[in-house]
Each structure stands twice: as C-alpha cells, then as structure tokens.
Amino acid sequence: WVFAAVRTIANRVAATPLCIYRSEGDGLAEVTDPAHPAVRLFSAVNPFHTRYWLWSQTVTFLELTGNAYWYVPRNGLGAPAEIWVCPSQGMRVLPDSNSFIAGYEYSQGGRTITFSREEIIHLRLPNPADLYYGQGPLQAAAETVDNHEAMKCVQRQLMRRGAWPGGVLESDSRLDDAAIGRLRAQMETKYAGADNAGK
C-alpha cells in the first residue's frame, strides 16, 4: 500500500506541467522562450534523466523520508547547469553555529563526498522535532505501518502453519512460582511473537 500510494502521488506530480515565471514590475510574467536557461534546465535536467524523472524521484523521497536533495553543479558562468537527485538516505546536513548549515555530506558504498551548501538544494517537509531534516508522511505513520506489517506476518504464519486453537496446560503436581515462571519463559521464547504465530 505504501508503494502504491507513493507511486500514485509521485506520478501525478511528475505529470503536472511546469510553468516558470519571472518578476516583471509589480507582478509576474510567464517564461515561455524554450531557449531561456531555466526552461532548458527543467526540460533536460541532466544528460541521463528527464524532467519527469526529476519530479518523480523528488516526490518519492519526500513522501518516504521527508527530505529530497538536488545536487546542482554550475557551468563556467556560474549558472545552474544540471540537476541530480541524491538519495536522501545517504545525505547528511552539516550544521553550523554561525551560518546554520555549513554544507552537506553524502555517503554511499564506503565513499563520502562533501558539498558546499550552495551546491545542494534541500527540499523538506515540515518537522516539528528537527530544524535540519524533514519528516515524511510514512515516518509520521510509522507505528501504524509497523502494526499493519506485524498483522500481515501473523496471518502469513497462521496460513503457512495452520490455525490451531489455544490450549490449557495442567499438572497433577503442585507447581511453585519458580517452576511456573520457568514454564512461562520457555513458552514465550518458543511461541511468542508474530514470527511464531501458528506454532
């Protein structure tokens, strides 16, 4: 369900036509010239990906993690030349007491790359618990999602092993508290938890 919901939202956003505006007097004027640098940039975001891919990946990371990072290298004139989406799970904000953010650090496969704050555009959803990182809808609903996954696991195990009714353990001899405690611990170790459902 999470996959279906995120893909639906991401595809819808990616399919929405993009309009670019510039300030003109006291208002805004739409930029329609295909040769305009901003129009060109968002039409072909980098040599390998399309505008659709850019927005689809951006929204996917926002929905799952609350954060999306764009690496924006510049050309010889200092203007944005390309846009690359960096997987948010590998990106780390480098806080700074004077400038708030000193830069960003991206790690993957044992390699770490440091970016200046001017090279990264950090898109994030509101997070009342953190000034530096956003919070995605999935994180906000994590407990509900975890409970749903646990219920699915129980159902899967019951179907695989067969559903058996509960039972009662009886003993002809008197059991002291220590013996009852040991028996309870053994039962919980062997049968408690979603993975052991149906044993």
C-alpha positions in Angstrom: 0.0 0.0 0.0 2.8 2.4 0.8 4.4 1.7 -2.6 1.1 2.2 -4.4 0.3 5.4 -2.6 3.8 6.9 -3.1 3.9 6.0 -6.8 0.5 7.5 -7.4 1.4 10.8 -5.8 4.9 10.9 -7.5 3.5 10.1 -11.0 0.7 12.7 -10.6 3.2 15.4 -9.6 5.6 14.5 -12.3 2.9 14.6 -15.0 1.9 18.2 -14.0 3.0 20.8 -16.5 5.7 23.1 -15.1 5.4 26.9 -15.5 8.3 29.2 -14.9 7.8 32.9 -14.0 10.0 35.9 -13.7 9.4 39.1 -11.8 8.1 41.9 -14.0 7.3 45.2 -12.4 4.9 44.5 -9.6 3.8 41.2 -11.0 4.9 38.0 -12.7 5.3 37.1 -16.3 5.5 33.5 -17.6 8.7 32.5 -19.3 7.8 30.6 -22.5 11.0 31.0 -24.5 12.4 27.5 -25.0 16.0 29.0 -25.1 15.7 30.5 -21.7 18.2 28.9 -19.3 15.6 28.0 -16.7 13.3 26.4 -19.3 16.2 24.5 -20.8 17.4 23.3 -17.4 14.0 21.9 -16.4 13.4 20.4 -19.8 16.6 18.4 -19.8 17.7 18.2 -16.2 20.9 16.3 -16.9 22.3 14.0 -19.7 20.6 10.9 -18.3 17.3 11.9 -16.8 14.1 13.7 -17.8 12.0 16.4 -16.1 9.5 13.6 -15.3 12.2 11.6 -13.6 13.4 14.6 -11.5 9.9 15.3 -10.1 9.0 11.6 -9.6 12.2 10.9 -7.6 11.9 14.1 -5.7 8.4 13.4 -4.5 9.2 9.8 -3.8 12.0 10.8 -1.4 9.8 13.5 0.2 7.0 11.1 0.8 9.2 8.3 2.2 11.8 10.4 4.2 10.5 14.0 4.3 13.7 15.1 2.5 14.8 15.5 -1.1 18.2 16.7 -2.2 19.2 18.2 -5.5 22.8 18.5 -6.5 23.1 21.5 -8.8 26.5 21.8 -10.5 27.2 25.1 -12.2 28.6 26.0 -15.6 31.6 28.3 -16.3 29.4 31.3 -16.0 28.2 30.3 -12.5 24.7 29.4 -13.6 23.0 26.1 -12.8 23.8 23.6 -15.5 22.2 20.3 -14.3 20.0 18.9 -11.6 20.7 15.5 -9.9 18.6 13.9 -7.2 20.7 12.5 -4.4 19.2 9.6 -2.4 18.1 11.2 0.9 19.2 8.2 3.0 22.8 8.9 2.1 22.8 12.7 2.7 23.7 14.4 6.0 23.3 18.0 6.9 26.4 19.6 8.4 25.1 22.1 11.0 27.0 25.4 11.6 26.6 27.7 14.6 27.2 30.8 12.5 25.6 30.1 9.1 23.1 27.4 10.3 24.3 25.0 7.6 27.9 24.6 6.6 27.3 22.1 3.9 26.2 18.6 3.1 27.9 15.2 3.2 26.8 12.3 1.0 27.9 8.7 1.8 27.4 5.5 -0.3 29.4 2.3 -0.6 32.2 3.4 1.7 32.7 6.7 -0.2 31.9 10.1 1.2 31.6 13.4 -0.7 31.2 16.8 0.8 29.2 19.6 -0.8 29.0 23.3 -0.1 25.6 24.5 0.9 25.4 26.4 -2.5 25.7 23.1 -4.4 22.7 21.4 -2.7 19.0 22.4 -2.8 17.4 20.7 0.2 13.6 20.3 -0.1 11.9 19.1 3.1 8.5 18.6 4.6 7.8 20.2 8.0 9.2 18.5 11.0 8.3 20.0 14.4 11.1 17.9 16.1 14.1 18.9 13.9 15.3 22.1 12.3 17.6 20.4 9.8 15.6 17.4 8.5 12.0 17.0 7.2 9.5 14.3 8.3 7.7 12.3 5.7 4.2 11.0 6.0 5.5 7.5 6.3 7.6 8.4 9.3 4.6 10.1 10.9 2.6 6.9 10.4 5.4 4.5 11.3 3.7 2.9 14.3 0.5 2.2 12.2 2.6 0.8 9.3 4.6 -1.4 11.7 1.4 -2.7 13.3 0.0 -3.5 9.8 3.2 -5.3 8.8 3.1 -7.4 12.1 -0.5 -8.3 11.4 0.4 -9.5 7.9 3.2 -11.5 9.3 0.9 -13.3 11.8 -1.7 -14.0 9.1 1.1 -15.4 6.8 2.5 -17.6 9.5 -1.0 -18.9 10.5 -1.8 -19.8 6.9 1.6 -21.5 6.5 1.4 -23.5 9.7 -2.3 -23.9 10.1 -4.5 -22.2 12.6 -4.7 -24.1 15.9 -6.8 -23.2 18.9 -5.2 -22.2 22.2 -4.8 -24.7 25.0 -4.5 -25.2 28.7 -1.6 -26.8 30.5 -2.4 -28.9 33.5 -0.2 -30.7 36.1 -1.1 -33.3 38.7 1.6 -32.0 41.0 1.7 -28.6 42.7 4.0 -26.1 40.9 5.7 -23.4 42.8 6.2 -19.8 41.5 9.7 -20.6 40.2 8.5 -23.6 38.2 5.6 -21.6 36.7 8.0 -18.7 35.9 10.4 -21.1 34.1 7.5 -22.7 32.1 6.1 -19.3 31.1 9.5 -18.1 30.0 10.0 -21.3 27.9 6.6 -20.9 26.3 7.2 -17.2 25.5 10.6 -17.9 24.0 9.3 -20.6 21.7 5.8 -19.3 20.8 5.5 -15.6 21.4 5.8 -13.0 18.6 4.5 -12.6 15.1 7.1 -14.9 13.6 6.0 -17.8 15.8 2.3 -17.5 15.0 0.6 -20.9 14.5 3.4 -22.9 16.1 
